């Protein structure tokens, strides 16, 4: 039986790769994709999500637009560290594939999530790989909906590795109040995939070439998206001819848990101090007083991730490049 999955995204190049993986893998049943403000504004995250699903021939998967701002703030805690569409922006406003033919659903993301989780007779895996604004709003409406989720898999946070500030990773920093609420909500199982893990699973230019040569829509698109990331990260973050593709580590984990290695820890989110707002405070002490609330990934297998990407993206030729 396939695993029922809902992705919550701020698409984004790495989100796009994660969407394609979840939509094409035979062991996953992607029943919906919800969008949120994050890497780019909500209008762009939604448009990009529709582009990706159309491109790979999966336009039947419904897309629901969610929150356009954090749950408690008017905007991000401060200005992002790069300008959109600059050479060091790994995303760009619009993904380099044709505009969508399909349209988003009239139902909003939060309404869809609440209705789906209330009605389901099977537990659903919830995979938010952007700011946690939509998920926190769902929990504010009905905290008991955690019971309908067999596992929450979050891309976000960092212990020894951060990006948007010296203390914080972008997804958590973008809506720290939402992240704090979600991580303390009491899901049956929470797996947190921070930068500490994703930076150990860099995808190389050679893998991009293999994806491009496959000629499949997913292979072509993944090569374009990851190549942009490699160019943006080159000499800025990574000295290698490679880059992290953070969000796809989460969807790869759904089918191959050994792609990451985890530790059970208590994780809290800093929401007040200006220097550390959005920091994921991971209690790694022996004999820590608070009980673990997440399995936190500190390691990742780059070779296995590349094998999974090549396996899924080069053997599916659904869709029609334009």
Secondary structure, DSSP 4 states (H G I P E B T S, - for coil): -PEEEEEEE--SHHHHHHHHHHHH-TTEEEEEEEE-SSSS-HHHHHHHHHHHHHHTT-TTS-EEE--SS-SSSSS-SS--SS-TTSTT-SS-SS-SSPPPSS---SS-HHHHHHHHHHH-SS-EEEEE-S-SHHHHHHHHH-GGGGGGEEEEEEE---SS--SSSSS--HHHHHTHHHHHHHHTS--S-EEEE-HHHHTTSPEEHHHHHHHHHH--HHHHHHHHHHHHHHHHHBTTTBSSSEE--HHHHHHHHHH-GGGEEEEEEEEEE--S-TTTTT-EEEE--TT-SSPP-EEEEEEE-HHHHHHHHHHHHHS---S---
